Amino acid sequence: MFRLWGKIFKDNKLIQDTVICDNTDDTRTHKIFHALDAICYEFDLSKPIWLDSTIADFKRHDKARFYQDNFVDSIDFDFLEIHIIEE
């Protein structure tokens, strides 16, 4: 089972979180993108842009943070963090 944890932080405090589970036979990349879409839908956010630094962090740590630079719309929190907690 693939599980991705999405968290919103503001002032170093966890404001909102959710876990998305995926049991499909999709590739790992597709599971990540589908889970991120589900997280953004649940939190009512626009989809973030994957910058080169975001991709590098995700490859290295299975965790990525999306800041204001990653969003087209303005956000009212400090960052959105996604983290793979189970594969």
Secondary structure, DSSP 8 states (H G I E B T S, - for coil): -EEEEEEEEETTEEEEEEEEEE-SS--HHHHHHHHHHHHHHHHT-------HHHHHHHHHHSEEEE-GGG-SS--SSSEEEEEEEE-
